[in-house]
């Protein structure tokens, strides 16, 4: 994994992205060469000017196409798709890219190359992307670049880590096996336990492991101390894991704990493997003036741009709400913001006026009967959130951040969920990492799952992460994911 501004990016996805940028740029040059093959462009000023701009046009084309493919989830970590699925995901991406480039031509006529050459370039680019991904997927199929991992521990935490590595780990990991610890219930198959008659560094070298993940449920009970012992059943009595882990580190084998592994692979800070000292002494939690200032500028620019783009949609939404259920079109609701201060959030009304006639706040549910017909559509497309742009402009919210909750639920969650108040150390957002990675929250358990994403965002927030969340938000809107 590559770490950029505290956020982890898959090496394979990074390489794939760079290769596809080259393919897209090359497609423009190849399409231009084919289109003007029989043209004496040296005597034609229009063609000569077009060729002078080919590099700039190639960069714009590559940028737009990468954005379109990102917005439709083509850089999500799924390297198990066949050629047919890639094709079905690529076609809408190319269509979206075509529409955006047409808009760019309208705003910048000097870049215009003509519909014929654009269609040719898109066909070449589509074929190039398909071929590139086929090569990448074949590489993963033969597992030529996979990292090999050993888990120190054999309990529930080690099992969860291994499942994450296999199922969500971007198909980049081979789990070598587990080394169980003393006084820890073994929850992994006995066939996956490693023969441990030698040191950890010898085991790592024997199985060509590049990483050891310390997945012991409670490291404070002495099982991972300098005088701790391995499980006697393994034959490793009187061993010293800390010293052996240091030997592995010095020998070039990466050593991380379970919390860091979850943070890296799932963009979560898992509550069940979290120690307070990890939060205190670990990196992140940038609350500096520079970060606050840059985020404020980002919020203002993003809000103003999206307000201008979405204004026609908002007007149509307001008319539809009024026709179906009359006034009010908007509704305000008290929410908890930064440092626990409350404010009134503004949204399009998506439920009936008597949605909470019982007098007590209720979680939203799947196919909630209180939702109007227009409400179901605007909640699916997240249009009901757009009026919150005014909250951003007022300084009560950010564009990206944890979702603001109602005081009634916040009080309940603070009592039941550890570290829940940490999410109130920054401004809440219209969209956020939890909103694009997890379904709509409708219970305490959902709140816990989303909190793990919120903690990751609070710890690692940056403009780079904000930009990635915005791209994922566009994917959620276009594909209608996660709404209730």
C-alpha positions in Angstrom: 0.0 0.0 0.0 1.1 3.6 -0.7 0.4 6.2 1.9 -0.6 9.6 0.6 -1.4 12.3 3.2 -2.1 9.5 5.8 -4.5 7.7 3.5 -3.6 4.3 2.1 -3.8 3.6 -1.7 -3.4 0.2 -3.2 -0.1 -0.1 -5.1 -1.8 -2.1 -7.8 -4.5 0.5 -8.2 -1.9 3.2 -8.4 0.1 1.3 -11.1 -3.2 0.6 -13.0 -4.1 4.3 -12.8 -0.7 5.5 -14.2 -0.8 2.9 -17.0 -4.3 3.8 -18.0 -3.4 7.5 -18.1 -0.6 6.7 -20.5 -3.0 4.6 -22.5 -5.5 7.5 -22.7 -2.9 10.0 -23.7 -1.6 7.6 -26.3 -5.1 7.1 -27.6 -5.4 10.8 -28.5 -2.1 10.8 -30.4 -3.0 7.5 -32.2 -6.5 8.8 -33.1 -5.0 12.1 -34.3 -2.5 10.3 -36.5 -5.1 8.1 -38.0 -7.6 11.0 -38.6 -5.0 13.2 -40.3 -3.0 10.4 -42.0 -3.9 11.6 -45.6 -4.2 15.3 -44.8 -1.5 17.8 -45.8 -1.9 19.6 -42.5 1.2 21.8 -43.1 -0.9 23.8 -45.6 -4.1 23.8 -43.6 -4.0 26.3 -40.7 -7.0 24.7 -38.9 -5.4 21.2 -38.9 -2.0 22.7 -37.9 -3.5 24.5 -35.0 -5.3 21.4 -33.9 -2.1 19.4 -33.9 -0.4 22.1 -31.9 -2.9 21.6 -29.2 -2.8 17.8 -29.2 -0.8 17.5 -26.0 -3.1 19.8 -24.0 -6.2 18.0 -25.4 -4.6 14.6 -24.6 -4.1 15.7 -20.9 -7.7 17.0 -20.7 -9.1 13.8 -22.3 -7.1 11.6 -19.9 -8.1 13.7 -16.8 -11.8 13.6 -17.8 -11.8 9.9 -18.5 -10.1 9.0 -15.3 -12.6 11.1 -13.4 -15.5 9.4 -15.2 -14.2 5.9 -14.5 -13.5 6.8 -10.9 -17.0 8.2 -10.5 -18.5 4.9 -11.7 -16.3 2.8 -9.4 -13.8 1.4 -11.9 -11.0 2.0 -9.5 -12.7 0.2 -6.6 -10.5 -2.7 -5.5 -12.1 -5.6 -7.4 -9.6 -7.6 -9.4 -11.9 -10.6 -9.9 -14.1 -9.2 -12.7 -14.2 -10.9 -16.1 -13.9 -9.1 -19.4 -17.7 -8.9 -19.8 -18.2 -7.1 -16.5 -15.3 -4.8 -17.3 -17.0 -3.9 -20.6 -20.3 -3.2 -18.9 -18.7 -0.9 -16.4 -16.5 0.8 -19.0 -19.2 1.8 -21.5 -21.1 4.1 -19.1 -17.8 5.6 -18.0 -16.9 6.4 -21.6 -20.4 7.8 -22.2 -20.1 10.1 -19.1 -16.6 11.1 -20.3 -18.0 12.0 -23.7 -20.6 14.2 -22.2 -18.1 16.0 -19.9 -15.7 16.5 -22.8 -18.5 17.9 -25.0 -19.1 20.4 -22.1 -15.4 21.3 -22.0 -15.5 21.9 -25.8 -18.4 24.3 -25.3 -16.6 26.2 -22.5 -13.2 26.1 -24.3 -13.8 26.2 -28.1 -10.0 26.3 -28.8 -9.7 22.7 -27.7 -12.4 21.5 -30.1 -11.2 18.6 -32.3 -14.5 17.5 -33.9 -17.0 14.7 -33.1 -15.3 12.4 -35.6 -11.9 12.4 -34.1 -13.4 12.3 -30.5 -15.4 9.2 -31.4 -12.3 7.5 -32.9 -10.2 8.4 -29.8 -12.8 7.0 -27.4 -13.0 3.7 -29.4 -9.2 3.4 -29.2 -9.2 4.3 -25.6 -11.9 1.8 -24.8 -10.0 -1.0 -26.5 -6.8 0.0 -24.7 -8.4 0.1 -21.3 -10.0 -3.4 -21.8 -6.6 -4.8 -22.9 -4.8 -3.1 -20.0 -7.2 -4.5 -17.4 -7.2 -8.0 -18.9 -3.4 -8.0 -18.5 -3.6 -6.8 -14.9 -6.3 -9.3 -14.0 -4.3 -12.2 -15.5 -1.3 -11.0 -13.4 -3.4 -11.2 -10.3 -4.9 -14.5 -11.3 -1.4 -16.0 -11.4 -0.7 -14.3 -8.0 2.7 -13.0 -9.2 2.8 -9.9 -7.1 1.0 -11.0 -3.9 2.4 -10.2 -0.5 2.6 -13.1 2.0 1.4 -12.5 5.6 1.8 -14.3 8.9 -0.6 -13.5 11.7 0.8 -13.6 15.2 -2.3 -14.9 17.1 -5.0 -17.4 16.5 -8.0 -15.9 18.2 -11.1 -14.0 16.9 -9.0 -10.9 16.0 -6.6 -12.9 14.0 -9.4 -14.6 12.2 -11.1 -11.3 11.3 -7.8 -9.9 10.0 -7.2 -12.9 7.8 -10.8 -12.7 6.4 -10.2 -9.1 5.7 -6.9 -9.9 3.9 -8.7 -12.6 1.8 -12.0 -10.9 1.1 -11.3 -7.2 1.1 -7.6 -7.1 0.7 -7.7 -6.3 -3.0 -6.7 -9.9 -3.8 -3.1 -9.0 -3.1 -2.4 -11.2 -0.1 -1.5 -14.8 0.6 -2.1 -15.8 4.2 0.8 -18.1 5.1 -0.7 -19.1 8.5 -1.1 -18.3 12.2 1.2 -18.5 15.3 -1.2 -18.8 18.3 -0.5 -17.2 21.6 -0.8 -18.4 25.2 -4.2 -18.1 26.9 -5.9 -17.3 23.6 -8.7 -19.4 22.3 -7.8 -20.8 18.9 -10.5 -19.8 16.3 -8.6 -20.6 13.1 -8.4 -24.1 11.4 -5.7 -26.3 12.9 -4.4 -26.9 9.4 -3.4 -23.2 9.1 -1.3 -23.2 12.3 2.4 -23.0 11.4 5.1 -25.4 12.6 6.9 -23.3 15.1 10.0 -25.1 16.1 12.2 -22.1 15.2 12.3 -18.3 15.6 9.8 -16.0 14.0 12.4 -14.6 11.6 13.3 -18.1 10.5 9.6 -18.9 9.9 9.2 -15.6 7.9 12.2 -16.5 5.8 11.1 -20.1 5.4 7.7 -19.1 4.0 9.0 -16.0 2.2 6.6 -13.8 4.3 6.9 -10.0 3.8 4.7 -9.0 6.7 3.7 -10.1 10.2 0.4 -8.8 11.7 0.2 -8.8 15.5 -3.4 -9.8 16.0 -3.5 -10.6 19.7 -6.8 -9.6 21.3 -5.3 -8.0 24.4 -1.6 -7.2 24.3 -1.7 -5.8 27.9 -2.1 -9.2 29.6 1.5 -10.1 29.2 1.2 -12.4 26.2 3.1 -10.1 24.0 5.6 -8.8 26.6 9.3 -9.5 26.6 8.8 -12.4 29.0 5.6 -13.7 27.5 5.2 -17.2 26.2 3.6 -18.8 23.2 0.9 -21.4 23.6 2.5 -24.5 25.0 0.6 -26.6 22.5 2.8 -25.3 19.8 6.0 -26.3 21.5 7.2 -22.7 21.8 7.6 -22.4 25.6 9.7 -19.5 27.0 9.9 -17.6 23.8 10.2 -13.8 23.7 7.9 -12.4 21.0 8.8 -8.8 21.3 12.5 -9.5 20.7 11.7 -11.8 17.8 9.4 -9.2 16.2 12.3 -6.8 16.5 14.5 -9.3 14.7 11.9 -9.6 12.0 11.7 -5.8 11.6 15.5 -5.6 11.4 15.5 -8.4 8.8 13.2 -6.4 6.5 9.9 -8.1 7.4 7.2 -5.5 8.0 5.5 -5.7 11.4 2.2 -4.0 12.2 -0.6 -4.4 14.7 -4.2 -5.3 14.0 -5.5 -1.7 14.4 -3.1 -0.5 11.7 -4.0 -3.4 9.5 -7.7 -2.6 9.7 -6.9 1.1 9.1 -4.9 0.4 6.1 -7.1 -2.2 4.4 -10.6 -1.2 5.4 -10.3 2.6 6.1 -11.6 1.9 9.5 -10.4 2.3 13.1 -11.8 -0.8 14.7 -13.2 -0.2 18.2 -12.7 -3.9 19.2 -8.9 -3.7 18.5 -8.3 -0.1 19.6 -6.1 0.9 22.5 -6.3 4.6 23.8 -2.5 4.8 23.6 -2.7 4.0 19.9 -4.9 7.2 19.4 -2.7 9.3 21.7 0.7 8.4 20.4 -0.2 7.5 16.8 0.0 10.0 13.9 -2.9 12.0 12.4 -5.6 14.1 14.0 -4.3 17.2 12.2 -6.2 20.2 13.6 -3.6 22.8 12.6 -4.5 26.3 11.3 -3.2 25.4 7.8 -5.5 22.4 7.6 -8.5 24.4 9.0 -7.9 27.2 6.5 -7.4 24.9 3.5 -10.6 23.0 4.4 -12.6 26.2 4.7 -11.5 27.3 1.2 -12.3 23.8 -0.1 -15.7 23.9 1.5 -16.6 27.3 0.0 -15.4 26.5 -3.5 -17.0 23.1 -3.6 -20.3 24.4 -2.1 -20.5 27.4 -4.6 -19.7 25.2 -7.6 -22.2 22.5 -6.6 -24.8 25.1 -5.7 -24.6 26.6 -9.2 -24.6 23.2 -10.9 -27.5 21.8 -8.9 -29.7 24.9 -8.8 -32.0 23.7 -11.6 -32.4 20.3 -9.9 -33.2 22.0 -6.6 -35.9 24.1 -8.2 -37.5 21.1 -9.8 -37.3 19.2 -6.5 -39.1 22.0 -4.7 -41.9 22.1 -7.2 -42.4 18.3 -7.0 -42.5 18.4 -3.2 -45.1 21.1 -3.3 -47.3 19.4 -5.9 -47.3 16.1 -4.0 -47.5 17.2 -0.3 -47.8 21.0 -0.3 -45.7 23.1 2.1 -43.3 23.1 3.8 -40.8 22.3 1.1 -37.8 22.4 3.5 -37.6 21.3 7.0 -35.1 22.2 9.8 -33.9 19.8 12.4 -31.6 20.2 15.4 -28.3 18.4 14.9 -25.0 18.2 16.9 -22.0 19.8 15.3 -18.4 20.6 16.2 -17.5 20.5 20.0 -21.1 19.4 20.7 -22.7 22.7 19.7 -26.1 22.3 18.1 -27.4 23.9 14.9 -30.4 23.6 12.7 -29.7 21.6 9.5 -31.7 22.4 6.4 -32.9 19.7 4.0 -35.6 19.0 1.5 -38.6 17.4 3.2 -38.8 13.8 2.1 -41.3 12.5 4.7 -44.9 13.3 5.6 -45.6 16.2 7.9 -46.7 13.7 10.6 -43.6 11.5 10.3 -42.9 11.7 14.0 -46.5 12.1 15.3 -45.5 9.7 18.2 -43.4 12.6 19.6 -40.1 10.6 19.7 -37.3 10.6 17.2 -37.1 7.3 15.1 -34.4 5.7 13.0 -35.1 5.7 9.3 -35.7 2.2 7.9 -35.6 0.5 4.6 -38.7 1.5 2.5 -39.8 3.7 5.4 -43.6 4.1 5.0 -43.3 7.7 6.3 -41.4 8.7 3.1 -43.3 10.4 0.3 -43.0 9.3 -3.4 -40.9 12.3 -4.2 -39.0 11.7 -1.0 -38.0 8.2 -2.0 -36.5 9.5 -5.2 -34.6 12.4 -3.7 -33.3 10.3 -0.8 -32.1 7.7 -3.3 -30.2 10.3 -5.3 -29.2 12.2 -2.1 -30.9 15.4 -3.5 -32.5 16.0 -0.1 -29.1 16.8 1.3 -28.4 19.7 -1.2 -29.9 22.6 0.9 -27.2 21.8 3.5 -24.9 23.8 1.3 -26.3 26.8 3.1 -25.2 25.3 6.4 -21.7 25.0 4.9 -21.7 28.6 3.7 -22.8 29.7 7.2 -19.8 27.8 8.7 -21.9 25.3 10.6 -20.9 22.3 8.5 -18.1 21.2 6.1 -18.7 19.7 2.7 -16.9 16.5 3.8 -17.1 15.2 7.4 -19.0 12.9 9.8 -22.8 13.0 9.4 -24.4 15.2 12.0 -26.9 13.3 14.3 -29.8 14.5 16.4 -29.1 15.3 20.1 -31.5 12.5 21.1 -29.4 9.9 19.3 -26.1 11.4 20.2 -26.9 11.2 23.9 -27.8 7.5 23.4 -24.8 6.7 21.3 -22.3 8.5 23.6 -23.5 6.2 26.5 -23.3 3.0 24.5 -20.5 3.5 22.0 -16.9 4.3 23.1 -15.1 7.2 21.5 -18.3 8.4 19.8 -17.6 12.0 20.9 -14.3 12.0 18.9 -16.3 12.6 15.7 -17.4 15.9 17.2 -13.9 17.3 17.2 -14.4 18.5 13.6 -17.3 19.9 11.7 -19.9 17.5 10.4 -20.3 17.1 6.6 -22.9 16.9 3.9 -21.1 13.8 2.7 -18.4 11.7 4.4 -16.4 8.5 4.3 -19.0 6.6 6.3 -21.8 7.7 4.0 -20.0 6.4 0.8 -18.6 3.2 2.4 -21.6 2.1 4.5 -25.3 1.9 4.2 -27.7 4.4 5.7 -27.5 4.2 9.5 -30.7 2.9 11.2 -29.6 1.4 14.5 -26.9 1.5 17.2 -25.0 -1.3 15.4 -25.0 0.8 12.2 -23.8 3.8 14.2 -20.9 1.7 15.5 -19.9 0.6 12.0 -20.1 4.1 10.7 -18.2 5.5 13.6 -15.2 3.3 12.6 -15.1 5.1 9.3 -15.6 8.5 11.0 -12.7 7.9 13.3 -10.5 7.1 10.3 -11.6 10.3 8.6 -11.0 12.4 11.8 -7.6 10.9 12.2 -6.5 11.1 8.6 -8.5 14.0 7.1 -6.8 15.9 4.3 -7.8 17.7 1.1 -6.7 14.5 -0.8 -9.1 12.4 1.2 -11.9 15.0 0.8 -11.4 14.8 -3.0 -11.6 11.0 -2.9 -14.8 11.1 -0.8 -16.4 13.5 -3.3 -15.6 11.1 -6.2 -17.1 8.2 -4.2 -20.1 10.4 -3.4 -20.7 11.0 -7.2 -20.6 7.2 -7.6 -23.2 6.8 -4.9 -25.5 9.3 -6.5 -25.1 7.9 -10.0 -25.6 4.3 -8.9 -28.1 5.0 -6.1 -26.2 3.1 -3.4 -26.9 3.1 0.3 -30.0 5.3 0.5 -33.2 4.6 2.5 
